[in-house]
Amino acid sequence: MEKKFEISVSYGKVQHLSEVLPLILTNTILCKTLTGIGATYGEIRSARNSIIIEPNRPVIYGKCRAPKHKNDNLFGVYEGIYTQDIVNYIIKSQDMNKKIKILTTPESFYKVRTAFEQMGIDIRTDGYFLLFDECQKIVKDCGYRKNISLPMDFFFECQDKAMVSATPPSEFADSRFENFDILIIQPDFNYKKTITVCTTNNVLERTRQLLLQLDERPVFFFVNSTDIILAMMEQLGLRDQSAVFCSADSVDKLKSQKFSNAHENWEKKYMAKYNWMTSRFYNAMDIELNENPNVVMITDCYTADYTMIDPYMDAVQITGRFRNGTNAIYHISNFDKRIPIKDKKSIIIRYQCDKEIYENFRTFKNCETDINRRAAFNDAMNVLPYNRFLNDYSKEDAFKIDNYIHEELVRVMYHDYTRLYQGYNECGYFEVTTSNITYIYGDYDRLKITNKTLPIKDIRKRIVNQLETLKEDETEMAMQFRDELRHIDSFIVKAWEVLGKQTIEELNYNPKLIREKIILTLHEKKAKSSDVIRMVYNSFTPRYWYTSSFIKQELKRIHNSLGVPKSKAITAKDIYQYFEATEKRKAKERGYYLISPKFTTE
């Protein structure tokens, strides 16, 4: 980079960036600092032909449909738009003497190039300004979007070009940026937003507790996994009050799971009480609401590491989507201490080592004269780690290097909560409040019992130990966890409920012996069950209300007096086994109103 320049802006005095920067300068990386300040808006309104590369389709869809751009001659290019459509747009614009204003995804940029070539126009020299919006996405996404950096070779050949973002990378590995200037928009007011970083070992339960604290405003969840979204909607009981915004493939996936309120593009008419958004909605898109919503970002390191939120790039962009502001902002996250701690220097050394190994293999291959030995070296080269840095033409892609360094640095933040707090404090965009809550059962415990590589006996030992931990726990979280364990392995959960841990261990987790013991134990219990029923009906009367504590105490007394084994902890809800009943509170005390008995006794 050559030079850094700053432009100061004052609160309330600048509505759009074009008021202080009429035109974005060529060979510039514009750090606009503030989201929603109108860098793209200014380019759309500028008196020059513009081609703007946007990160994905929802951004283009939203801008092309926005009322404020109704007369701006915008044309969106993405999957489903063809070269001839672009040619027709260019001809129509020229006939009407209107400026060309094309918005395209990186993957569809080749269609724009082809259309202009067919028209005999050279974008590079014929007075077109090429703007790469949200340029941080090249670094963030090229690890899984192999074509996002495809326009860059052409980009550097253009006379008039620039990149823009509120959160651009601090540096690029690509040496072609050496002649670029950095222009920084510097607000002279405090633009930091307050965020509560909620660190925990149980993302689901922490989210459940947070929802109890929130007011009636709409909630926007940002979590980059439709599998997690679907599971959380189900487990939190929010399915009927939710809308999901995700890719077209994910929309189909959710609809196959009988969830129909899923959409590829954001439109206010689709909005629900709870709105779930994947990463394609983190950047550039405008969400204009009449009220300030609550925003909740979610990271689950154990289920999907691609849900890791980067405080500087992701969190800033996410909170900037709401043009009229937000209410409370939260980030809920767990951590994984298995993540190795690295600094930038060690990450670069690893990249250099991978490259050196690859080049050594290539040298060996080139020195071989035997075709079979050359093929063997070639096959070995194809599985080397350095391949992650190559494009489809086996050339090193500098943006893939940037992506690797960035992803590794973000991962380190999720080794422990202090590192994430530090990341938020150092990014400079937030006033950070912290909250750390640890539960008896966490996400790592879930991971341990769903590890399919372990022998089934080891998994069952872990399940039994978890059941023992929650033996006297009657909270909703504990009951849901027991249900989850039952779904994973109903046999061992039933064995624990009937026999208890000690008996299972005495039988050495032998399935055949456990089944036989269950049969004998249930037979013995059945012989005494009629006595239990008679004693319950002796203690409780229909059409009366009893406190939960009394019901639990009395049922325990009855089982103990008859010597009926009960491995599963007795709760007040067990009264449903004997009575038609309804849960009812009196004077803030939980209890049950007994309607009628379920059995008849002599």
Protein Blocks (a to p, Z undefined) as FASTA:
>chain_A
ZZdcdddddehkambfklmmmbacehiacdehpghkommmmmmmpccdcddddfblklmm
mmmmpmklmmnopacddehiafklmmmmmmmmmmnopacdddddfklmmmmmmmmmmnop
afklnopacddehkllmmmmmmmmmklmmmmmmmmmpmbdcdddfbdcfbdfblklmmpc
cdddddfbdfbdcddddddfbfklmmmmmmmmpcfbdcdddddbfklmmmmmmmnopmmm
cccdddfklmmmmmmnopabbcfbdcfklpcfbdcddfklmgopacddfbdcdddddddf
klomklpccfklmmmmmmmmpmnbpadddddddddfkbccddfklmmmmmmmmmmmmmmm
mmmmmmpmbfklmmmmmmmmmmgfklmmpcfkopacfklmmmmmmmmmmmmmmmpmklmm
mmmmmnopaccdddddddfbdfklmmmmmmmkbcfklmmmmmmmmmmmmmmpcbfklmmm
mmmmmmmmmmlmmmmmmnommlmmmnoopaklmmmmmmmmmmmmmmmmmmmmmmmmmmpc
ghiacdfklmmmmmmmmmmmnopacfbacdfklmmmmpccddddeehiacdddfbdcbdc
ZZ
